[in-house]
Amino acid sequence: MKVSVKSQSGKWLMPTNPANARILLKQGKATVIQRTPFAIHLLYETTEHIQPITVGLDDGGINIGIAAVSNGKVLFQQEVVLRSDVKSKLDTRRQYRKSRRNRKTRYRKSRFLNRKSSIPTCKVCGGNAPASQVICRSCLNRADGVHQKYAKIKKSVFRIPPSIKAKKDAIIRVVKQIPLPISRIVLEDLYFDFQAMENPDISGEQYQHGDLLYHKNFKQACLVRDKFRCRVCGAQTKLQCHHIRQRAKGGTDKLSNLMTLCDLCHDRHHKEGLKLPKQKSSFYMSAAHVQQGKHYLQAKLSRIAPLRTTFGYITSHFRNNAGIEKSHVNDAVIIADKQATPLDRQIQTKHVQSRKRSLHEAIARKGRKTPNRTQKRNNKNVFTLRGFNRWDTVQYKGRVGFISGFTGSSSCYIVDIKGNYIKNPMKTYKQVDLREISLICKNQTIISQ
């Protein structure tokens, strides 16, 4: 892969070969400014001529692919793994906030449905307005033209969930950090009709007749569908609605993800692995995340460079004609240039939490059933120890990894980019002594390999 070059004035230039970069470093004409992707900073004046570079972006719910192509040659390939723990951490924060009353601390009023972006209000009458609008329909249709003085008011940006916004902000940050002079960005635009994917013949008012029509909730709909009987043994007492895929793993309350089971079969399934009847179920969590935040992503990317969109069927057609394997990075290459050939090597990047922001573990000091002698409330947020920080790139016994956490006063845990522990093969425990590792580079919220 090419080596990125930054001019003396701080502008990104066209990349060079690794051999030229080694010569410049040996002669003292350049310095290293980052390790992954490798980039150098020139120490002498030079021309700043550049060529057009197109960045292709293949969006996804968990993984995304980025590629930079110039004149049919791939200069940069990167696969990014986005965070999927934002929602669970927001739930934990909410639980900590609501449990303040139990800890004898100042009560904090519940905060929901009180954001300006959550409840659009009409600027004329103060009533509810449609999403991303500033005037309600009744005031907009009034004949006296009272809405004319509000015609120049800028529309508020449509609010997206924090977990999806975090993913889109991570994509924008990665694109900004590409060490190349970007000329334009090509993004694959996606549109999914989930109800049509379930029923291709759906039309008209059928879109409003979902699975919960004539039912109070999903539990009642599941019981009615299964005729109030256990799907395994046929029992009619102590029935429960079992989620085929757990909600923590991306499952939803859709009727296709629910199954009626009795207490005995439900316990046997979780404890003994009882096999359940097969039921067709589909999950579109990743597709929903991509579709919800695509307008926000397009608006932000258009500020970085001129943006153009393409469609998935075009990418699939040219990828199949070229005989290229399906992957996010390969799709990004085809999106950027339909005649380009992907490289054999790519940069693996993962977004992580920089540090543990929770200052306590919500363990009460008073009212415990057992004395609080073993629980240590201090040192719960250790993010630096003996000069090492969390997620620093280090080397241990010839292997490169990242510090995922600290334990004790002189030990840490080291993992690779996939989350596998790197440890001493002669030992059974995972802890590694800090005196046996060497620092390669510092990281914040992005680790690359």
C-alpha positions as CSV (number, residue, x, y, z in Angstrom):
1,M,0.0,0.0,0.0
2,K,1.2,3.5,-0.8
3,V,2.6,5.9,1.9
4,S,0.7,9.1,2.4
5,V,2.7,12.4,2.2
6,K,2.0,15.8,3.8
7,S,3.7,18.9,2.5
8,Q,5.7,21.3,4.6
9,S,2.7,23.7,4.7
10,G,0.4,20.9,6.0
11,K,-1.5,19.9,2.8
12,W,-1.9,16.3,1.8
13,L,-0.1,15.4,-1.4
14,M,-0.3,12.3,-3.7
15,P,1.0,9.2,-2.0
16,T,4.5,7.7,-2.8
17,N,6.1,4.3,-2.8
18,P,7.5,2.8,0.5
19,A,11.0,2.8,-1.0
20,N,10.9,6.6,-1.6
21,A,9.5,7.1,1.9
22,R,12.5,5.1,3.4
23,I,15.0,7.2,1.4
24,L,13.4,10.5,2.6
25,L,13.4,9.3,6.2
26,K,17.1,8.2,6.1
27,Q,18.1,11.5,4.6
28,G,16.3,13.4,7.2
29,K,14.0,15.1,4.7
30,A,10.8,13.8,6.3
31,T,9.4,12.6,9.7
32,V,6.8,10.0,10.6
33,I,3.5,11.6,11.7
34,Q,1.3,8.5,12.0
35,R,1.7,4.7,11.9
36,T,-1.6,3.3,10.5
37,P,-2.0,4.3,7.8
38,F,1.7,5.2,7.5
39,A,2.2,8.8,6.6
40,I,5.2,11.2,6.5
41,H,5.6,14.9,6.8
42,L,8.1,16.6,4.4
43,L,10.6,19.0,5.9
44,Y,11.4,20.9,2.7
45,E,9.4,23.0,0.2
46,T,7.9,21.2,-2.8
47,T,5.2,21.7,-5.3
48,E,1.7,20.8,-4.3
49,H,0.3,19.4,-7.5
50,I,-2.4,16.8,-6.9
51,Q,-4.5,14.5,-9.1
52,P,-8.3,13.9,-8.7
53,I,-9.0,11.2,-6.0
54,T,-12.4,9.6,-5.6
55,V,-13.4,8.1,-2.3
56,G,-16.0,5.3,-2.4
57,L,-18.0,4.6,0.7
58,D,-20.1,1.5,1.3
59,D,-22.3,2.1,4.4
60,G,-23.4,-0.6,6.7
61,G,-25.0,-1.2,10.1
62,I,-21.9,-2.9,11.7
63,N,-19.1,-2.8,9.1
64,I,-18.3,-0.2,6.5
65,G,-15.9,-0.1,3.6
66,I,-13.8,2.9,2.4
67,A,-11.6,3.0,-0.7
68,A,-9.7,5.8,-2.5
69,V,-9.0,5.5,-6.2
70,S,-7.1,7.7,-8.6
71,N,-6.7,7.1,-12.4
72,G,-8.0,3.5,-12.0
73,K,-5.5,2.6,-9.2
74,V,-6.5,1.9,-5.6
75,L,-4.5,4.0,-3.2
76,F,-6.3,3.3,0.1
77,Q,-8.5,0.5,1.4
78,Q,-10.1,0.4,4.9
79,E,-12.7,-1.6,6.7
80,V,-14.2,0.0,9.8
81,V,-16.0,-1.8,12.6
82,L,-18.6,0.5,14.2
83,R,-19.6,0.5,17.9
84,S,-22.7,-1.5,18.8
85,D,-22.7,-0.9,22.5
86,V,-24.0,2.7,22.6
87,K,-27.6,1.9,23.3
88,S,-26.7,-0.5,26.2
89,K,-24.5,2.2,27.8
90,L,-27.3,4.8,27.4
91,D,-29.7,2.4,29.2
92,T,-27.1,1.9,32.0
93,R,-26.7,5.6,32.4
94,R,-30.5,6.0,32.6
95,Q,-30.7,3.3,35.3
96,Y,-28.0,5.0,37.3
97,R,-29.8,8.3,37.1
98,K,-33.1,6.8,38.2
99,S,-31.6,5.0,41.1
100,R,-30.2,8.2,42.7
101,R,-33.2,8.2,45.1
102,N,-32.0,4.8,46.5
103,R,-28.6,6.3,47.2
104,K,-29.9,9.2,49.2
105,T,-28.9,11.8,46.6
106,R,-30.7,14.7,45.1
107,Y,-33.6,13.6,42.9
108,R,-33.3,14.3,39.2
109,K,-36.4,14.8,37.2
110,S,-37.0,12.4,34.4
111,R,-35.8,13.8,31.1
112,F,-37.7,12.5,28.0
113,L,-39.8,14.1,25.4
114,N,-38.6,17.5,26.5
115,R,-36.0,18.2,23.7
116,K,-36.6,20.8,21.1
117,S,-35.6,18.4,18.4
118,S,-37.9,15.7,19.8
119,I,-41.1,17.7,19.7
120,P,-41.3,20.2,16.8
121,T,-43.7,23.1,17.7
122,C,-45.4,25.5,15.4
123,K,-43.9,29.0,15.4
124,V,-47.4,30.5,14.9
125,C,-49.8,28.8,17.2
126,G,-47.5,26.7,19.4
127,G,-49.1,23.4,18.5
128,N,-47.4,20.2,17.3
129,A,-45.7,20.5,13.9
130,P,-44.6,17.7,11.5
131,A,-41.1,16.4,11.8
132,S,-38.4,18.8,10.5
133,Q,-41.0,21.6,10.0
134,V,-41.5,24.9,11.9
135,I,-45.2,25.5,11.0
136,C,-48.1,23.2,11.4
137,R,-50.4,22.3,8.4
138,S,-53.3,24.3,9.6
139,C,-51.3,27.6,9.9
140,L,-49.6,26.9,6.6
141,N,-53.0,26.6,4.8
142,R,-54.5,29.7,6.3
143,A,-55.7,32.3,3.8
144,D,-54.5,35.4,5.6
145,G,-50.9,34.6,4.9
146,V,-49.8,34.7,8.6
147,H,-47.1,32.2,7.8
148,Q,-45.3,34.5,5.4
149,K,-43.2,36.1,8.0
150,Y,-42.0,32.7,9.1
151,A,-41.1,31.5,5.6
152,K,-37.4,32.3,5.9
153,I,-37.0,30.4,9.2
154,K,-34.5,27.6,8.8
155,K,-36.0,24.1,9.2
156,S,-34.7,22.2,12.2
157,V,-32.7,19.1,11.5
158,F,-34.6,15.8,11.9
159,R,-33.5,14.1,15.1
160,I,-32.0,10.6,14.8
161,P,-31.4,8.2,17.7
162,P,-28.1,8.7,19.6
163,S,-26.8,5.2,18.8
164,I,-27.3,5.7,15.0
165,K,-25.9,9.3,15.2
166,A,-22.8,7.9,16.9
167,K,-22.3,5.5,14.0
168,K,-22.7,8.2,11.4
169,D,-20.4,10.6,13.3
170,A,-17.8,7.8,13.4
171,I,-18.0,7.4,9.6
172,I,-17.6,11.2,9.1
173,R,-14.6,11.2,11.4
174,V,-12.9,8.3,9.5
175,V,-13.5,10.1,6.2
176,K,-12.0,13.3,7.5
177,Q,-8.9,11.4,8.7
178,I,-8.1,9.9,5.3
179,P,-4.5,11.1,4.6
180,L,-5.2,12.0,0.9
181,P,-6.4,15.1,-1.0
182,I,-10.1,14.1,-1.6
183,S,-11.7,15.4,-4.8
184,R,-15.1,13.9,-4.4
185,I,-17.0,11.3,-2.5
186,V,-19.3,8.6,-3.9
187,L,-21.8,7.1,-1.4
188,E,-24.1,4.1,-2.0
189,D,-27.6,5.2,-1.4
190,L,-29.9,2.6,0.0
191,Y,-33.7,2.4,0.4
192,F,-35.5,-0.5,2.0
193,D,-39.3,-1.2,2.1
194,F,-39.4,-3.7,4.9
195,Q,-43.1,-4.5,4.6
196,A,-42.6,-5.2,0.9
197,M,-39.7,-7.5,1.7
198,E,-42.0,-9.5,3.9
199,N,-45.0,-9.4,1.5
200,P,-44.2,-8.4,-2.1
201,D,-47.9,-8.1,-3.0
202,I,-48.6,-5.4,-0.3
203,S,-50.2,-2.2,-1.5
204,G,-52.4,0.7,-0.4
205,E,-54.0,0.5,3.0
206,Q,-52.4,-2.8,3.7
207,Y,-49.3,-0.9,4.9
208,Q,-51.4,0.2,7.9
209,H,-52.7,-3.3,8.6
210,G,-49.7,-4.8,10.5
211,D,-49.4,-7.9,12.6
212,L,-50.8,-6.1,15.7
213,L,-54.0,-5.1,14.0
214,Y,-57.0,-5.8,16.3
215,H,-54.6,-6.8,19.2
216,K,-53.5,-4.8,22.3
217,N,-49.8,-5.7,22.1
218,F,-47.4,-8.2,20.6
219,K,-48.0,-10.8,23.4
220,Q,-51.7,-11.0,22.7
221,A,-51.0,-11.3,18.9
222,C,-48.5,-14.1,19.5
223,L,-51.0,-16.0,21.7
224,V,-53.8,-15.6,19.3
225,R,-51.7,-16.8,16.4
226,D,-50.6,-19.9,18.3
227,K,-54.1,-20.6,19.5
228,F,-53.1,-20.2,23.2
229,R,-51.0,-23.4,23.1
230,C,-47.3,-24.2,23.6
231,R,-45.6,-24.8,20.3
232,V,-43.6,-27.8,21.8
233,C,-45.9,-29.7,24.1
234,G,-49.3,-28.2,23.4
235,A,-49.9,-27.1,27.0
236,Q,-52.4,-24.3,27.6
237,T,-51.3,-23.0,31.1
238,K,-48.5,-20.7,32.1
239,L,-47.7,-19.5,28.6
240,Q,-44.9,-17.1,27.7
241,C,-43.8,-15.3,24.6
242,H,-40.3,-16.5,23.8
243,H,-38.0,-14.3,21.6
244,I,-36.2,-16.6,19.0
245,R,-33.4,-14.1,18.8
246,Q,-32.7,-12.2,22.0
247,R,-33.3,-8.5,22.1
248,A,-29.7,-8.0,23.3
249,K,-28.5,-9.7,20.1
250,G,-30.6,-7.7,17.7
251,G,-34.0,-9.4,18.1
252,T,-37.2,-7.4,17.9
253,D,-40.8,-7.8,19.1
254,K,-42.0,-8.7,15.5
255,L,-44.5,-11.5,15.4
256,S,-42.0,-13.6,13.3
257,N,-39.5,-13.5,16.2
258,L,-42.0,-14.7,18.8
259,M,-43.1,-18.1,19.8
260,T,-45.5,-19.3,22.5
261,L,-44.0,-21.7,25.1
262,C,-45.0,-22.9,28.5
263,D,-42.9,-22.4,31.6
264,L,-41.4,-25.9,31.5
265,C,-40.4,-25.9,27.8
266,H,-39.1,-22.3,28.2
267,D,-36.8,-23.3,31.1
268,R,-35.7,-26.5,29.3
269,H,-34.8,-24.5,26.2
270,H,-32.6,-22.1,28.1
271,K,-31.0,-24.6,30.5
272,E,-30.9,-27.8,28.5
273,G,-31.0,-26.6,24.9
274,L,-34.4,-27.9,24.0
275,K,-34.9,-27.7,20.3
276,L,-37.8,-25.5,19.1
277,P,-39.9,-25.8,16.0
278,K,-38.5,-24.0,13.0
279,Q,-40.1,-20.6,12.3
280,K,-39.2,-18.2,9.5
281,S,-37.9,-15.0,10.9
282,S,-36.1,-12.1,9.3
283,F,-34.1,-9.3,10.9
284,Y,-33.4,-5.9,9.3
285,M,-31.6,-4.1,12.2
286,S,-28.5,-3.2,10.1
287,A,-30.6,-2.1,7.1
288,A,-32.8,0.1,9.4
289,H,-29.8,1.8,10.9
290,V,-28.4,2.6,7.5
291,Q,-31.7,4.0,6.2
292,Q,-32.4,6.0,9.3
293,G,-29.2,8.0,9.3
294,K,-28.5,8.3,5.6
295,H,-29.8,11.8,5.2
296,Y,-27.7,13.0,8.1
297,L,-24.7,11.3,6.7
298,Q,-25.1,12.8,3.2
299,A,-25.5,16.3,4.7
300,K,-22.3,16.0,6.6
301,L,-20.3,14.3,3.8
302,S,-21.3,17.0,1.3
303,R,-19.4,19.6,3.5
304,I,-16.2,17.6,3.2
305,A,-16.1,17.2,-0.6
306,P,-18.6,17.2,-3.5
307,L,-20.9,14.2,-2.9
308,R,-22.5,11.9,-5.5
309,T,-24.7,8.9,-4.8
310,T,-25.1,5.5,-6.5
311,F,-27.2,2.5,-6.0
312,G,-26.6,-1.1,-4.8
313,Y,-27.7,-2.8,-8.0
314,I,-25.1,-0.9,-10.0
315,T,-22.4,-1.9,-7.6
316,S,-23.5,-5.6,-7.7
317,H,-23.6,-5.6,-11.5
318,F,-20.0,-4.4,-12.0
319,R,-18.7,-6.5,-9.1
320,N,-20.2,-9.7,-10.6
321,N,-18.9,-8.9,-14.1
322,A,-15.4,-8.4,-12.7
323,G,-15.6,-11.6,-10.7
324,I,-14.8,-9.9,-7.4
325,E,-15.8,-11.4,-4.1
326,K,-18.6,-9.6,-2.1
327,S,-17.2,-7.5,0.8
328,H,-17.6,-4.0,2.1
329,V,-14.1,-3.0,1.0
330,N,-14.5,-4.5,-2.5
331,D,-17.9,-2.7,-2.9
332,A,-16.2,0.6,-1.9
333,V,-13.6,0.1,-4.6
334,I,-16.3,-0.5,-7.2
335,I,-18.3,2.4,-6.0
336,A,-15.3,4.7,-6.4
337,D,-14.2,3.3,-9.8
338,K,-16.1,0.6,-11.6
339,Q,-12.9,-0.6,-13.5
340,A,-10.5,-0.6,-10.5
341,T,-9.2,-3.8,-8.9
342,P,-9.1,-4.1,-5.1
343,L,-5.7,-4.6,-3.3
344,D,-4.8,-7.7,-1.4
345,R,-4.1,-5.8,1.8
346,Q,-6.5,-3.5,3.7
347,I,-6.4,-1.5,6.9
348,Q,-8.6,-2.9,9.7
349,T,-10.1,-0.2,11.9
350,K,-12.3,-0.5,15.0
351,H,-14.1,2.2,17.0
352,V,-13.9,1.7,20.7
353,Q,-14.8,3.5,23.9
354,S,-11.9,5.7,24.9
355,R,-12.3,5.2,28.7
356,K,-14.8,4.0,31.2
357,R,-16.8,7.1,32.1
358,S,-18.9,5.5,34.9
359,L,-17.5,6.7,38.2
360,H,-19.2,4.0,40.3
361,E,-20.8,0.6,39.9
362,A,-24.2,1.5,41.6
363,I,-23.3,-0.6,44.6
364,A,-25.0,0.9,47.7
365,R,-23.0,1.8,50.7
366,K,-26.0,1.4,53.0
367,G,-28.7,-1.2,53.1
368,R,-26.5,-4.1,52.0
369,K,-27.3,-7.6,53.2
370,T,-23.6,-8.3,53.7
371,P,-20.9,-5.9,55.1
372,N,-19.2,-3.8,52.4
373,R,-15.7,-5.1,53.2
374,T,-14.6,-6.5,49.8
375,Q,-16.1,-4.1,47.4
376,K,-13.5,-1.5,46.3
377,R,-15.1,1.7,45.2
378,N,-11.9,3.4,44.3
379,N,-9.8,2.9,41.2
380,K,-12.9,2.0,39.2
381,N,-12.0,4.3,36.3
382,V,-8.3,3.6,35.7
383,F,-7.4,4.6,32.2
384,T,-3.7,5.2,32.6
385,L,-1.0,3.2,34.5
386,R,2.8,3.5,34.5
387,G,2.8,5.7,31.4
388,F,0.4,3.4,29.4
389,N,-3.1,4.4,28.4
390,R,-6.1,2.3,27.5
391,W,-6.1,1.2,23.8
392,D,-2.4,2.1,23.3
393,T,-0.8,0.0,20.5
394,V,1.9,-2.2,22.2
395,Q,4.2,-5.1,21.3
396,Y,4.4,-8.2,23.5
397,K,6.6,-11.2,22.6
398,G,6.7,-10.3,18.9
399,R,2.9,-9.7,18.6
400,V,1.2,-6.3,18.2
401,G,-2.0,-5.6,20.2
402,F,-3.9,-3.1,22.2
403,I,-4.3,-2.5,25.9
404,S,-8.0,-3.2,26.7
405,G,-7.8,-2.6,30.5
406,F,-5.6,-2.6,33.6
407,T,-5.6,-4.8,36.6
408,G,-3.7,-4.5,39.9
409,S,-0.8,-2.0,40.0
410,S,1.4,-3.3,37.2
411,S,-0.6,-5.6,34.9
412,C,-2.9,-5.1,31.9
413,Y,-4.9,-7.0,29.3
414,I,-3.9,-7.1,25.6
415,V,-6.2,-7.9,22.7
416,D,-5.9,-7.9,18.9
417,I,-8.1,-6.1,16.5
418,K,-10.7,-8.9,16.6
419,G,-10.8,-8.9,20.4
420,N,-8.8,-12.1,21.0
421,Y,-6.5,-12.0,24.1
422,I,-2.8,-12.0,23.6
423,K,-1.1,-13.7,26.6
424,N,1.9,-15.7,27.6
425,P,1.5,-19.2,26.1
426,M,3.3,-20.6,29.2
427,K,0.7,-19.1,31.6
428,T,-3.0,-19.9,32.1
429,Y,-4.0,-16.3,33.1
430,K,-4.5,-13.4,30.7
431,Q,-2.8,-10.7,32.6
432,V,0.4,-9.3,31.2
433,D,3.1,-7.5,33.1
434,L,3.6,-3.9,32.0
435,R,7.3,-4.2,32.2
436,E,7.3,-6.8,29.5
437,I,5.6,-4.7,26.8
438,S,6.8,-1.9,24.7
439,L,4.8,1.1,23.4
440,I,4.4,1.6,19.7
441,C,1.9,4.5,19.5
442,K,-1.0,6.2,21.3
443,N,-4.6,5.8,20.4
444,Q,-7.9,7.5,21.5
445,T,-11.1,6.0,20.2
446,I,-9.9,4.4,16.9
447,I,-7.5,1.4,16.7
448,S,-6.1,0.3,13.4
449,Q,-4.0,-2.6,12.3
